[in-house]
Amino acid sequence: MRSGGFPCRFGGCDECFTVSDQTSMPALLAASALRSQHEVSVHGYTHVQLEENRRSPYAPAQSKRPAPAR
Ligand SMILES: [Zn+2]
Protein backbone atom coordinates (compact mmCIF):
# COMPACT_ATOMS: atom_id res chain seq x y z
CA MET A 1 0.00 0.00 0.00
CA ARG A 2 1.29 3.37 -0.95
CA SER A 3 1.82 5.62 2.02
CA GLY A 4 1.30 9.31 1.98
CA GLY A 5 0.04 11.40 -0.83
CA PHE A 6 -3.31 12.34 -2.21
CA PRO A 7 -4.80 10.08 -4.87
CA CYS A 8 -6.99 11.69 -7.49
CA ARG A 9 -10.62 11.38 -6.44
CA PHE A 10 -11.89 11.17 -9.98
CA GLY A 11 -12.95 7.61 -10.73
CA GLY A 12 -10.52 5.58 -12.78
CA CYS A 13 -7.58 7.95 -12.43
CA ASP A 14 -4.40 6.62 -10.86
CA GLU A 15 -2.75 9.98 -10.40
CA CYS A 16 -1.34 10.44 -6.91
CA PHE A 17 0.25 13.51 -5.45
CA THR A 18 2.85 12.65 -2.89
CA VAL A 19 3.57 14.80 0.12
CA SER A 20 7.22 15.80 0.32
CA ASP A 21 7.14 16.02 4.09
CA GLN A 22 4.46 14.04 5.92
CA THR A 23 4.96 16.05 9.09
CA SER A 24 4.67 19.39 7.37
CA MET A 25 1.20 20.91 7.26
CA PRO A 26 2.11 23.31 4.41
CA ALA A 27 3.41 20.33 2.42
CA LEU A 28 0.18 18.43 3.03
CA LEU A 29 -1.93 21.39 1.96
CA ALA A 30 0.26 21.97 -1.08
CA ALA A 31 -0.15 18.37 -2.23
CA SER A 32 -3.87 18.58 -1.57
CA ALA A 33 -4.11 21.79 -3.59
CA LEU A 34 -2.14 20.23 -6.46
CA ARG A 35 -4.49 17.27 -6.43
CA SER A 36 -7.56 19.51 -6.52
CA GLN A 37 -5.99 21.53 -9.32
CA HIS A 38 -5.35 18.34 -11.29
CA GLU A 39 -8.93 17.16 -10.78
CA VAL A 40 -10.36 20.42 -12.07
CA SER A 41 -7.95 21.01 -14.96
CA VAL A 42 -7.77 17.40 -16.21
CA HIS A 43 -11.23 16.05 -15.39
CA GLY A 44 -13.27 19.18 -14.86
CA TYR A 45 -14.16 17.63 -11.53
CA THR A 46 -14.57 19.64 -8.36
CA HIS A 47 -14.62 17.64 -5.18
CA VAL A 48 -17.16 18.95 -2.75
CA GLN A 49 -15.98 19.03 0.81
CA LEU A 50 -18.83 18.33 3.15
CA GLU A 51 -16.96 19.40 6.22
CA GLU A 52 -13.59 20.66 7.30
CA ASN A 53 -11.22 17.76 7.85
CA ARG A 54 -8.00 19.70 7.90
CA ARG A 55 -7.25 18.93 11.52
CA SER A 56 -6.74 15.24 10.75
CA PRO A 57 -4.90 14.78 7.44
CA TYR A 58 -4.43 11.07 8.17
CA ALA A 59 -8.11 10.32 8.50
CA PRO A 60 -9.39 7.85 5.90
CA ALA A 61 -11.16 9.49 3.00
CA GLN A 62 -14.07 7.10 2.95
CA SER A 63 -17.20 8.16 4.73
CA LYS A 64 -19.02 6.10 7.27
CA ARG A 65 -21.62 3.80 5.88
CA PRO A 66 -25.01 4.31 7.47
CA ALA A 67 -26.08 1.41 9.61
CA PRO A 68 -28.91 -0.58 8.07
CA ALA A 69 -32.15 0.15 9.83
CA ARG A 70 -34.10 -2.87 10.98
ZN1 LIG B 1 -7.01 12.47 -12.08
N, CA, C, O and the ligand as a Tripos MOL2 file, in Angstrom:
@<TRIPOS>MOLECULE
protein
  281   279    71     0     0
PROTEIN
NO_CHARGES

@<TRIPOS>ATOM
      1 N           0.8460   -1.1940    0.0000 N.3       1 MET1
      2 CA          0.0000    0.0000    0.0000 C.3       1 MET1
      3 C           0.8830    1.2470    0.0000 C.2       1 MET1
      4 O           1.8380    1.3770    0.7660 O.2       1 MET1
      5 N           0.5180    2.1360   -0.8840 N.am      2 ARG2
      6 CA          1.2900    3.3720   -0.9510 C.3       2 ARG2
      7 C           1.0060    4.2390    0.2670 C.2       2 ARG2
      8 O          -0.1510    4.4140    0.6510 O.2       2 ARG2
      9 N           2.0290    4.7670    0.8590 N.am      3 SER3
     10 CA          1.8200    5.6160    2.0220 C.3       3 SER3
     11 C           2.0140    7.0750    1.6600 C.2       3 SER3
     12 O           2.9020    7.4400    0.8900 O.2       3 SER3
     13 N           1.1700    7.8820    2.2320 N.am      4 GLY4
     14 CA          1.3030    9.3090    1.9820 C.3       4 GLY4
     15 C           0.7840    9.6870    0.6270 C.2       4 GLY4
     16 O           0.6670    8.8440   -0.2630 O.2       4 GLY4
     17 N           0.4780   10.9330    0.4670 N.am      5 GLY5
     18 CA          0.0440   11.3980   -0.8320 C.3       5 GLY5
     19 C          -1.4610   11.4570   -0.9550 C.2       5 GLY5
     20 O          -2.1990   10.8880   -0.1510 O.2       5 GLY5
     21 N          -1.8920   12.1610   -1.9840 N.am      6 PHE6
     22 CA         -3.3070   12.3350   -2.2110 C.3       6 PHE6
     23 C          -3.6710   11.7580   -3.5740 C.2       6 PHE6
     24 O          -3.3030   12.3210   -4.6050 O.2       6 PHE6
     25 N          -4.3870   10.6430   -3.5840 N.am      7 PRO7
     26 CA         -4.8030   10.0830   -4.8670 C.3       7 PRO7
     27 C          -5.9200   10.9140   -5.4710 C.2       7 PRO7
     28 O          -6.7480   11.4820   -4.7580 O.2       7 PRO7
     29 N          -5.9300   10.9770   -6.7950 N.am      8 CYS8
     30 CA         -6.9930   11.6900   -7.4930 C.3       8 CYS8
     31 C          -8.3350   11.0550   -7.1500 C.2       8 CYS8
     32 O          -8.4720    9.8320   -7.1420 O.2       8 CYS8
     33 N          -9.3260   11.9060   -6.8650 N.am      9 ARG9
     34 CA        -10.6190   11.3810   -6.4410 C.3       9 ARG9
     35 C         -11.5500   11.1270   -7.6050 C.2       9 ARG9
     36 O         -12.6790   10.6700   -7.4230 O.2       9 ARG9
     37 N         -11.0660   11.4280   -8.8180 N.am     10 PHE10
     38 CA        -11.8920   11.1720   -9.9800 C.3      10 PHE10
     39 C         -11.7880    9.6910  -10.3250 C.2      10 PHE10
     40 O         -10.6910    9.1430  -10.4280 O.2      10 PHE10
     41 N         -12.9320    9.0560  -10.5000 N.am     11 GLY11
     42 CA        -12.9530    7.6130  -10.7260 C.3      11 GLY11
     43 C         -12.1060    7.1900  -11.9120 C.2      11 GLY11
     44 O         -12.1850    7.7780  -12.9910 O.2      11 GLY11
     45 N         -11.2930    6.1590  -11.6990 N.am     12 GLY12
     46 CA        -10.5160    5.5810  -12.7840 C.3      12 GLY12
     47 C          -9.1920    6.2570  -13.0420 C.2      12 GLY12
     48 O          -8.4710    5.8720  -13.9620 O.2      12 GLY12
     49 N          -8.8570    7.2590  -12.2470 N.am     13 CYS13
     50 CA         -7.5840    7.9490  -12.4270 C.3      13 CYS13
     51 C          -6.6010    7.4820  -11.3670 C.2      13 CYS13
     52 O          -6.9340    7.4290  -10.1830 O.2      13 CYS13
     53 N          -5.3980    7.1470  -11.7900 N.am     14 ASP14
     54 CA         -4.4000    6.6170  -10.8600 C.3      14 ASP14
     55 C          -3.4150    7.6790  -10.3910 C.2      14 ASP14
     56 O          -2.4500    7.3810   -9.6870 O.2      14 ASP14
     57 N          -3.6650    8.9040  -10.7840 N.am     15 GLU15
     58 CA         -2.7500    9.9760  -10.3950 C.3      15 GLU15
     59 C          -2.7040   10.1090   -8.8800 C.2      15 GLU15
     60 O          -3.7350   10.0670   -8.2080 O.2      15 GLU15
     61 N          -1.4930   10.2710   -8.3520 N.am     16 CYS16
     62 CA         -1.3450   10.4350   -6.9110 C.3      16 CYS16
     63 C          -0.3170   11.5230   -6.6450 C.2      16 CYS16
     64 O           0.7560   11.5450   -7.2480 O.2      16 CYS16
     65 N          -0.6510   12.3990   -5.7570 N.am     17 PHE17
     66 CA          0.2470   13.5100   -5.4490 C.3      17 PHE17
     67 C           0.8800   13.2720   -4.0930 C.2      17 PHE17
     68 O           0.2190   13.3380   -3.0570 O.2      17 PHE17
     69 N           2.1640   12.9970   -4.1220 N.am     18 THR18
     70 CA          2.8480   12.6540   -2.8850 C.3      18 THR18
     71 C           3.1880   13.9000   -2.0850 C.2      18 THR18
     72 O           3.4120   14.9810   -2.6300 O.2      18 THR18
     73 N           3.2180   13.7110   -0.7870 N.am     19 VAL19
     74 CA          3.5750   14.7990    0.1180 C.3      19 VAL19
     75 C           5.0690   14.7160    0.3980 C.2      19 VAL19
     76 O           5.5720   13.6810    0.8350 O.2      19 VAL19
     77 N           5.7660   15.8050    0.1450 N.am     20 SER20
     78 CA          7.2220   15.7950    0.3170 C.3      20 SER20
     79 C           7.6090   15.5740    1.7710 C.2      20 SER20
     80 O           8.5820   14.8780    2.0640 O.2      20 SER20
     81 N           6.8510   16.1620    2.6710 N.am     21 ASP21
     82 CA          7.1410   16.0200    4.0880 C.3      21 ASP21
     83 C           5.8450   15.7320    4.8360 C.2      21 ASP21
     84 O           5.0030   16.6130    5.0110 O.2      21 ASP21
     85 N           5.6980   14.4660    5.2820 N.am     22 GLN22
     86 CA          4.4570   14.0430    5.9230 C.3      22 GLN22
     87 C           4.1580   14.8110    7.2030 C.2      22 GLN22
     88 O           3.0030   14.8950    7.6220 O.2      22 GLN22
     89 N           5.1780   15.3640    7.8190 N.am     23 THR23
     90 CA          4.9590   16.0490    9.0870 C.3      23 THR23
     91 C           4.7360   17.5420    8.8950 C.2      23 THR23
     92 O           4.5090   18.2820    9.8520 O.2      23 THR23
     93 N           4.8050   17.9620    7.6500 N.am     24 SER24
     94 CA          4.6700   19.3900    7.3740 C.3      24 SER24
     95 C           3.2710   19.7180    6.8900 C.2      24 SER24
     96 O           2.8450   19.2300    5.8430 O.2      24 SER24
     97 N           2.5570   20.5340    7.6380 N.am     25 MET25
     98 CA          1.2040   20.9110    7.2630 C.3      25 MET25
     99 C           1.1700   21.6550    5.9280 C.2      25 MET25
    100 O           0.3230   21.3540    5.0870 O.2      25 MET25
    101 N           2.0790   22.6270    5.7090 N.am     26 PRO26
    102 CA          2.1070   23.3150    4.4060 C.3      26 PRO26
    103 C           2.3200   22.3440    3.2520 C.2      26 PRO26
    104 O           1.7400   22.5110    2.1790 O.2      26 PRO26
    105 N           3.1600   21.3180    3.4760 N.am     27 ALA27
    106 CA          3.4120   20.3300    2.4190 C.3      27 ALA27
    107 C           2.1540   19.5200    2.1360 C.2      27 ALA27
    108 O           1.8490   19.2170    0.9830 O.2      27 ALA27
    109 N           1.4250   19.1710    3.1930 N.am     28 LEU28
    110 CA          0.1770   18.4320    3.0310 C.3      28 LEU28
    111 C          -0.8330   19.2610    2.2500 C.2      28 LEU28
    112 O          -1.4750   18.7670    1.3230 O.2      28 LEU28
    113 N          -0.9650   20.5150    2.6330 N.am     29 LEU29
    114 CA         -1.9290   21.3880    1.9620 C.3      29 LEU29
    115 C          -1.5280   21.6320    0.5190 C.2      29 LEU29
    116 O          -2.3810   21.7180   -0.3640 O.2      29 LEU29
    117 N          -0.2180   21.7450    0.2800 N.am     30 ALA30
    118 CA          0.2640   21.9740   -1.0800 C.3      30 ALA30
    119 C          -0.0670   20.7900   -1.9750 C.2      30 ALA30
    120 O          -0.5170   20.9630   -3.1080 O.2      30 ALA30
    121 N           0.1600   19.5720   -1.4550 N.am     31 ALA31
    122 CA         -0.1490   18.3690   -2.2270 C.3      31 ALA31
    123 C          -1.6460   18.2670   -2.4640 C.2      31 ALA31
    124 O          -2.0880   17.8790   -3.5450 O.2      31 ALA31
    125 N          -2.4180   18.6160   -1.4500 N.am     32 SER32
    126 CA         -3.8720   18.5830   -1.5740 C.3      32 SER32
    127 C          -4.3440   19.5770   -2.6310 C.2      32 SER32
    128 O          -5.2290   19.2760   -3.4320 O.2      32 SER32
    129 N          -3.7420   20.7620   -2.6210 N.am     33 ALA33
    130 CA         -4.1070   21.7920   -3.5940 C.3      33 ALA33
    131 C          -3.7430   21.3590   -5.0030 C.2      33 ALA33
    132 O          -4.5040   21.5840   -5.9440 O.2      33 ALA33
    133 N          -2.5730   20.7330   -5.1480 N.am     34 LEU34
    134 CA         -2.1390   20.2310   -6.4560 C.3      34 LEU34
    135 C          -3.1060   19.1820   -6.9720 C.2      34 LEU34
    136 O          -3.4450   19.1620   -8.1560 O.2      34 LEU34
    137 N          -3.5470   18.3120   -6.0740 N.am     35 ARG35
    138 CA         -4.4940   17.2670   -6.4310 C.3      35 ARG35
    139 C          -5.8090   17.8860   -6.9080 C.2      35 ARG35
    140 O          -6.3520   17.4960   -7.9410 O.2      35 ARG35
    141 N          -6.3100   18.8560   -6.1390 N.am     36 SER36
    142 CA         -7.5570   19.5120   -6.5240 C.3      36 SER36
    143 C          -7.4070   20.2030   -7.8770 C.2      36 SER36
    144 O          -8.3020   20.1530   -8.7200 O.2      36 SER36
    145 N          -6.2680   20.8410   -8.0620 N.am     37 GLN37
    146 CA         -5.9870   21.5280   -9.3190 C.3      37 GLN37
    147 C          -5.9990   20.5410  -10.4840 C.2      37 GLN37
    148 O          -6.5550   20.8260  -11.5440 O.2      37 GLN37
    149 N          -5.3870   19.3890  -10.2790 N.am     38 HIS38
    150 CA         -5.3520   18.3360  -11.2890 C.3      38 HIS38
    151 C          -6.7680   17.8690  -11.6160 C.2      38 HIS38
    152 O          -7.1230   17.7070  -12.7840 O.2      38 HIS38
    153 N          -7.5650   17.6570  -10.5840 N.am     39 GLU39
    154 CA         -8.9320   17.1620  -10.7820 C.3      39 GLU39
    155 C          -9.7440   18.1280  -11.6290 C.2      39 GLU39
    156 O         -10.4930   17.7180  -12.5150 O.2      39 GLU39
    157 N          -9.5880   19.4070  -11.3480 N.am     40 VAL40
    158 CA        -10.3630   20.4190  -12.0710 C.3      40 VAL40
    159 C          -9.8530   20.5820  -13.4930 C.2      40 VAL40
    160 O         -10.6400   20.5950  -14.4400 O.2      40 VAL40
    161 N          -8.5150   20.7090  -13.6490 N.am     41 SER41
    162 CA         -7.9530   21.0080  -14.9640 C.3      41 SER41
    163 C          -8.0040   19.8060  -15.8900 C.2      41 SER41
    164 O          -8.2120   19.9690  -17.0920 O.2      41 SER41
    165 N          -7.8180   18.5980  -15.3590 N.am     42 VAL42
    166 CA         -7.7750   17.3970  -16.2060 C.3      42 VAL42
    167 C          -9.1580   16.7920  -16.3940 C.2      42 VAL42
    168 O          -9.5060   16.3800  -17.5000 O.2      42 VAL42
    169 N          -9.9490   16.7320  -15.3280 N.am     43 HIS43
    170 CA        -11.2340   16.0490  -15.3920 C.3      43 HIS43
    171 C         -12.4160   17.0050  -15.3570 C.2      43 HIS43
    172 O         -13.5480   16.6020  -15.6250 O.2      43 HIS43
    173 N         -12.1680   18.2500  -15.0330 N.am     44 GLY44
    174 CA        -13.2720   19.1790  -14.8590 C.3      44 GLY44
    175 C         -14.1280   18.7730  -13.6730 C.2      44 GLY44
    176 O         -15.3360   19.0050  -13.6380 O.2      44 GLY44
    177 N         -13.4590   18.1560  -12.6980 N.am     45 TYR45
    178 CA        -14.1600   17.6270  -11.5290 C.3      45 TYR45
    179 C         -13.8050   18.4290  -10.2860 C.2      45 TYR45
    180 O         -12.6290   18.5850   -9.9560 O.2      45 TYR45
    181 N         -14.8020   18.9260   -9.6120 N.am     46 THR46
    182 CA        -14.5650   19.6430   -8.3650 C.3      46 THR46
    183 C         -15.1010   18.8230   -7.2090 C.2      46 THR46
    184 O         -16.2990   18.5510   -7.1190 O.2      46 THR46
    185 N         -14.1990   18.4370   -6.3320 N.am     47 HIS47
    186 CA        -14.6190   17.6430   -5.1820 C.3      47 HIS47
    187 C         -15.2700   18.5480   -4.1540 C.2      47 HIS47
    188 O         -14.7170   19.5760   -3.7640 O.2      47 HIS47
    189 N         -16.4490   18.1480   -3.7270 N.am     48 VAL48
    190 CA        -17.1620   18.9530   -2.7480 C.3      48 VAL48
    191 C         -16.8260   18.4710   -1.3490 C.2      48 VAL48
    192 O         -17.0450   17.3100   -1.0010 O.2      48 VAL48
    193 N         -16.2970   19.3710   -0.5660 N.am     49 GLN49
    194 CA        -15.9800   19.0300    0.8140 C.3      49 GLN49
    195 C         -17.1950   19.2690    1.6840 C.2      49 GLN49
    196 O         -17.7140   20.3830    1.7580 O.2      49 GLN49
    197 N         -17.6370   18.2290    2.3310 N.am     50 LEU50
    198 CA        -18.8340   18.3340    3.1490 C.3      50 LEU50
    199 C         -18.5270   18.9960    4.4840 C.2      50 LEU50
    200 O         -19.3720   19.6800    5.0620 O.2      50 LEU50
    201 N         -17.3360   18.7880    4.9540 N.am     51 GLU51
    202 CA        -16.9610   19.3990    6.2220 C.3      51 GLU51
    203 C         -15.4550   19.5860    6.2700 C.2      51 GLU51
    204 O         -14.7200   18.9870    5.4860 O.2      51 GLU51
    205 N         -15.0110   20.4020    7.1720 N.am     52 GLU52
    206 CA        -13.5870   20.6550    7.2960 C.3      52 GLU52
    207 C         -12.9040   19.4820    7.9720 C.2      52 GLU52
    208 O         -13.2500   19.1110    9.0940 O.2      52 GLU52
    209 N         -11.9290   18.8970    7.2810 N.am     53 ASN53
    210 CA        -11.2160   17.7610    7.8500 C.3      53 ASN53
    211 C          -9.7380   18.0800    7.9680 C.2      53 ASN53
    212 O          -8.9070   17.1760    8.0500 O.2      53 ASN53
    213 N          -9.4170   19.3370    7.9770 N.am     54 ARG54
    214 CA         -8.0050   19.7040    7.9020 C.3      54 ARG54
    215 C          -7.2400   19.3840    9.1660 C.2      54 ARG54
    216 O          -6.0110   19.3160    9.1500 O.2      54 ARG54
    217 N          -7.9580   19.1860   10.2710 N.am     55 ARG55
    218 CA         -7.2500   18.9280   11.5180 C.3      55 ARG55
    219 C          -6.6810   17.5140   11.5520 C.2      55 ARG55
    220 O          -5.7470   17.2410   12.3070 O.2      55 ARG55
    221 N          -7.2340   16.6160   10.7440 N.am     56 SER56
    222 CA         -6.7420   15.2370   10.7470 C.3      56 SER56
    223 C          -6.4510   14.7820    9.3200 C.2      56 SER56
    224 O          -7.2780   14.1290    8.6830 O.2      56 SER56
    225 N          -5.2530   15.1400    8.8240 N.am     57 PRO57
    226 CA         -4.9000   14.7810    7.4450 C.3      57 PRO57
    227 C          -4.7360   13.2920    7.2490 C.2      57 PRO57
    228 O          -4.7000   12.8370    6.1050 O.2      57 PRO57
    229 N          -4.6340   12.5110    8.3100 N.am     58 TYR58
    230 CA         -4.4310   11.0740    8.1740 C.3      58 TYR58
    231 C          -5.7380   10.3020    8.2350 C.2      58 TYR58
    232 O          -5.7500    9.0780    8.1020 O.2      58 TYR58
    233 N          -6.8270   11.0090    8.4350 N.am     59 ALA59
    234 CA         -8.1100   10.3230    8.5040 C.3      59 ALA59
    235 C          -8.4320    9.6960    7.1560 C.2      59 ALA59
    236 O          -8.1450   10.2810    6.1120 O.2      59 ALA59
    237 N          -9.0280    8.5090    7.1750 N.am     60 PRO60
    238 CA         -9.3910    7.8550    5.9040 C.3      60 PRO60
    239 C         -10.4120    8.6850    5.1420 C.2      60 PRO60
    240 O         -11.2680    9.3460    5.7310 O.2      60 PRO60
    241 N         -10.3030    8.6370    3.8220 N.am     61 ALA61
    242 CA        -11.1550    9.4910    2.9970 C.3      61 ALA61
    243 C         -12.5810    8.9650    2.9250 C.2      61 ALA61
    244 O         -13.5260    9.7220    2.7050 O.2      61 ALA61
    245 N         -12.7230    7.6560    3.1150 N.am     62 GLN62
    246 CA        -14.0650    7.0970    2.9450 C.3      62 GLN62
    247 C         -14.9940    7.5490    4.0610 C.2      62 GLN62
    248 O         -14.5660    7.7360    5.2000 O.2      62 GLN62
    249 N         -16.2410    7.7200    3.7350 N.am     63 SER63
    250 CA        -17.2030    8.1560    4.7310 C.3      63 SER63
    251 C         -17.8410    6.9400    5.3860 C.2      63 SER63
    252 O         -17.8300    5.8320    4.8480 O.2      63 SER63
    253 N         -18.3780    7.1810    6.5250 N.am     64 LYS64
    254 CA        -19.0220    6.1040    7.2700 C.3      64 LYS64
    255 C         -20.2670    5.6170    6.5340 C.2      64 LYS64
    256 O         -21.0670    6.4030    6.0270 O.2      64 LYS64
    257 N         -20.3960    4.3240    6.4950 N.am     65 ARG65
    258 CA        -21.6210    3.8000    5.8850 C.3      65 ARG65
    259 C         -22.7440    3.8520    6.9110 C.2      65 ARG65
    260 O         -22.5460    3.4870    8.0700 O.2      65 ARG65
    261 N         -23.8950    4.2930    6.4990 N.am     66 PRO66
    262 CA        -25.0090    4.3110    7.4650 C.3      66 PRO66
    263 C         -25.4110    2.9020    7.8560 C.2      66 PRO66
    264 O         -25.4700    1.9980    7.0220 O.2      66 PRO66
    265 N         -25.6830    2.7340    9.1270 N.am     67 ALA67
    266 CA        -26.0750    1.4110    9.6050 C.3      67 ALA67
    267 C         -27.4530    1.0570    9.0620 C.2      67 ALA67
    268 O         -28.3560    1.8940    9.0510 O.2      67 ALA67
    269 N         -27.6110   -0.1830    8.6120 N.am     68 PRO68
    270 CA        -28.9070   -0.5840    8.0690 C.3      68 PRO68
    271 C         -29.9780   -0.5760    9.1620 C.2      68 PRO68
    272 O         -29.7990   -1.1300   10.2470 O.2      68 PRO68
    273 N         -31.0730    0.0590    8.8400 N.am     69 ALA69
    274 CA        -32.1540    0.1550    9.8260 C.3      69 ALA69
    275 C         -32.9950   -1.1160    9.7870 C.2      69 ALA69
    276 O         -33.3650   -1.5910    8.7130 O.2      69 ALA69
    277 N         -33.2920   -1.6560   10.9470 N.am     70 ARG70
    278 CA        -34.0960   -2.8740   10.9830 C.3      70 ARG70
    279 C         -35.2350   -2.7200   11.9640 C.2      70 ARG70
    280 O         -36.0300   -3.6440   12.1370 O.2      70 ARG70
    281 ZN         -7.0140   12.4730  -12.0830 Zn       71 ZN71
@<TRIPOS>BOND
     1     1     2 1
     2     2     3 1
     3     3     4 2
     4     3     5 am
     5     5     6 1
     6     6     7 1
     7     7     8 2
     8     7     9 am
     9     9    10 1
    10    10    11 1
    11    11    12 2
    12    11    13 am
    13    13    14 1
    14    14    15 1
    15    15    16 2
    16    15    17 am
    17    17    18 1
    18    18    19 1
    19    19    20 2
    20    19    21 am
    21    21    22 1
    22    22    23 1
    23    23    24 2
    24    23    25 am
    25    25    26 1
    26    26    27 1
    27    27    28 2
    28    27    29 am
    29    29    30 1
    30    30    31 1
    31    31    32 2
    32    31    33 am
    33    33    34 1
    34    34    35 1
    35    35    36 2
    36    35    37 am
    37    37    38 1
    38    38    39 1
    39    39    40 2
    40    39    41 am
    41    41    42 1
    42    42    43 1
    43    43    44 2
    44    43    45 am
    45    45    46 1
    46    46    47 1
    47    47    48 2
    48    47    49 am
    49    49    50 1
    50    50    51 1
    51    51    52 2
    52    51    53 am
    53    53    54 1
    54    54    55 1
    55    55    56 2
    56    55    57 am
    57    57    58 1
    58    58    59 1
    59    59    60 2
    60    59    61 am
    61    61    62 1
    62    62    63 1
    63    63    64 2
    64    63    65 am
    65    65    66 1
    66    66    67 1
    67    67    68 2
    68    67    69 am
    69    69    70 1
    70    70    71 1
    71    71    72 2
    72    71    73 am
    73    73    74 1
    74    74    75 1
    75    75    76 2
    76    75    77 am
    77    77    78 1
    78    78    79 1
    79    79    80 2
    80    79    81 am
    81    81    82 1
    82    82    83 1
    83    83    84 2
    84    83    85 am
    85    85    86 1
    86    86    87 1
    87    87    88 2
    88    87    89 am
    89    89    90 1
    90    90    91 1
    91    91    92 2
    92    91    93 am
    93    93    94 1
    94    94    95 1
    95    95    96 2
    96    95    97 am
    97    97    98 1
    98    98    99 1
    99    99   100 2
   100    99   101 am
   101   101   102 1
   102   102   103 1
   103   103   104 2
   104   103   105 am
   105   105   106 1
   106   106   107 1
   107   107   108 2
   108   107   109 am
   109   109   110 1
   110   110   111 1
   111   111   112 2
   112   111   113 am
   113   113   114 1
   114   114   115 1
   115   115   116 2
   116   115   117 am
   117   117   118 1
   118   118   119 1
   119   119   120 2
   120   119   121 am
   121   121   122 1
   122   122   123 1
   123   123   124 2
   124   123   125 am
   125   125   126 1
   126   126   127 1
   127   127   128 2
   128   127   129 am
   129   129   130 1
   130   130   131 1
   131   131   132 2
   132   131   133 am
   133   133   134 1
   134   134   135 1
   135   135   136 2
   136   135   137 am
   137   137   138 1
   138   138   139 1
   139   139   140 2
   140   139   141 am
   141   141   142 1
   142   142   143 1
   143   143   144 2
   144   143   145 am
   145   145   146 1
   146   146   147 1
   147   147   148 2
   148   147   149 am
   149   149   150 1
   150   150   151 1
   151   151   152 2
   152   151   153 am
   153   153   154 1
   154   154   155 1
   155   155   156 2
   156   155   157 am
   157   157   158 1
   158   158   159 1
   159   159   160 2
   160   159   161 am
   161   161   162 1
   162   162   163 1
   163   163   164 2
   164   163   165 am
   165   165   166 1
   166   166   167 1
   167   167   168 2
   168   167   169 am
   169   169   170 1
   170   170   171 1
   171   171   172 2
   172   171   173 am
   173   173   174 1
   174   174   175 1
   175   175   176 2
   176   175   177 am
   177   177   178 1
   178   178   179 1
   179   179   180 2
   180   179   181 am
   181   181   182 1
   182   182   183 1
   183   183   184 2
   184   183   185 am
   185   185   186 1
   186   186   187 1
   187   187   188 2
   188   187   189 am
   189   189   190 1
   190   190   191 1
   191   191   192 2
   192   191   193 am
   193   193   194 1
   194   194   195 1
   195   195   196 2
   196   195   197 am
   197   197   198 1
   198   198   199 1
   199   199   200 2
   200   199   201 am
   201   201   202 1
   202   202   203 1
   203   203   204 2
   204   203   205 am
   205   205   206 1
   206   206   207 1
   207   207   208 2
   208   207   209 am
   209   209   210 1
   210   210   211 1
   211   211   212 2
   212   211   213 am
   213   213   214 1
   214   214   215 1
   215   215   216 2
   216   215   217 am
   217   217   218 1
   218   218   219 1
   219   219   220 2
   220   219   221 am
   221   221   222 1
   222   222   223 1
   223   223   224 2
   224   223   225 am
   225   225   226 1
   226   226   227 1
   227   227   228 2
   228   227   229 am
   229   229   230 1
   230   230   231 1
   231   231   232 2
   232   231   233 am
   233   233   234 1
   234   234   235 1
   235   235   236 2
   236   235   237 am
   237   237   238 1
   238   238   239 1
   239   239   240 2
   240   239   241 am
   241   241   242 1
   242   242   243 1
   243   243   244 2
   244   243   245 am
   245   245   246 1
   246   246   247 1
   247   247   248 2
   248   247   249 am
   249   249   250 1
   250   250   251 1
   251   251   252 2
   252   251   253 am
   253   253   254 1
   254   254   255 1
   255   255   256 2
   256   255   257 am
   257   257   258 1
   258   258   259 1
   259   259   260 2
   260   259   261 am
   261   261   262 1
   262   262   263 1
   263   263   264 2
   264   263   265 am
   265   265   266 1
   266   266   267 1
   267   267   268 2
   268   267   269 am
   269   269   270 1
   270   270   271 1
   271   271   272 2
   272   271   273 am
   273   273   274 1
   274   274   275 1
   275   275   276 2
   276   275   277 am
   277   277   278 1
   278   278   279 1
   279   279   280 2
@<TRIPOS>SUBSTRUCTURE
     1 MET1         2 RESIDUE 1 A MET
     2 ARG2         6 RESIDUE 1 A ARG
     3 SER3        10 RESIDUE 1 A SER
     4 GLY4        14 RESIDUE 1 A GLY
     5 GLY5        18 RESIDUE 1 A GLY
     6 PHE6        22 RESIDUE 1 A PHE
     7 PRO7        26 RESIDUE 1 A PRO
     8 CYS8        30 RESIDUE 1 A CYS
     9 ARG9        34 RESIDUE 1 A ARG
    10 PHE10       38 RESIDUE 1 A PHE
    11 GLY11       42 RESIDUE 1 A GLY
    12 GLY12       46 RESIDUE 1 A GLY
    13 CYS13       50 RESIDUE 1 A CYS
    14 ASP14       54 RESIDUE 1 A ASP
    15 GLU15       58 RESIDUE 1 A GLU
    16 CYS16       62 RESIDUE 1 A CYS
    17 PHE17       66 RESIDUE 1 A PHE
    18 THR18       70 RESIDUE 1 A THR
    19 VAL19       74 RESIDUE 1 A VAL
    20 SER20       78 RESIDUE 1 A SER
    21 ASP21       82 RESIDUE 1 A ASP
    22 GLN22       86 RESIDUE 1 A GLN
    23 THR23       90 RESIDUE 1 A THR
    24 SER24       94 RESIDUE 1 A SER
    25 MET25       98 RESIDUE 1 A MET
    26 PRO26      102 RESIDUE 1 A PRO
    27 ALA27      106 RESIDUE 1 A ALA
    28 LEU28      110 RESIDUE 1 A LEU
    29 LEU29      114 RESIDUE 1 A LEU
    30 ALA30      118 RESIDUE 1 A ALA
    31 ALA31      122 RESIDUE 1 A ALA
    32 SER32      126 RESIDUE 1 A SER
    33 ALA33      130 RESIDUE 1 A ALA
    34 LEU34      134 RESIDUE 1 A LEU
    35 ARG35      138 RESIDUE 1 A ARG
    36 SER36      142 RESIDUE 1 A SER
    37 GLN37      146 RESIDUE 1 A GLN
    38 HIS38      150 RESIDUE 1 A HIS
    39 GLU39      154 RESIDUE 1 A GLU
    40 VAL40      158 RESIDUE 1 A VAL
    41 SER41      162 RESIDUE 1 A SER
    42 VAL42      166 RESIDUE 1 A VAL
    43 HIS43      170 RESIDUE 1 A HIS
    44 GLY44      174 RESIDUE 1 A GLY
    45 TYR45      178 RESIDUE 1 A TYR
    46 THR46      182 RESIDUE 1 A THR
    47 HIS47      186 RESIDUE 1 A HIS
    48 VAL48      190 RESIDUE 1 A VAL
    49 GLN49      194 RESIDUE 1 A GLN
    50 LEU50      198 RESIDUE 1 A LEU
    51 GLU51      202 RESIDUE 1 A GLU
    52 GLU52      206 RESIDUE 1 A GLU
    53 ASN53      210 RESIDUE 1 A ASN
    54 ARG54      214 RESIDUE 1 A ARG
    55 ARG55      218 RESIDUE 1 A ARG
    56 SER56      222 RESIDUE 1 A SER
    57 PRO57      226 RESIDUE 1 A PRO
    58 TYR58      230 RESIDUE 1 A TYR
    59 ALA59      234 RESIDUE 1 A ALA
    60 PRO60      238 RESIDUE 1 A PRO
    61 ALA61      242 RESIDUE 1 A ALA
    62 GLN62      246 RESIDUE 1 A GLN
    63 SER63      250 RESIDUE 1 A SER
    64 LYS64      254 RESIDUE 1 A LYS
    65 ARG65      258 RESIDUE 1 A ARG
    66 PRO66      262 RESIDUE 1 A PRO
    67 ALA67      266 RESIDUE 1 A ALA
    68 PRO68      270 RESIDUE 1 A PRO
    69 ALA69      274 RESIDUE 1 A ALA
    70 ARG70      278 RESIDUE 1 A ARG
    71 ZN71       281 GROUP 0 **** ****
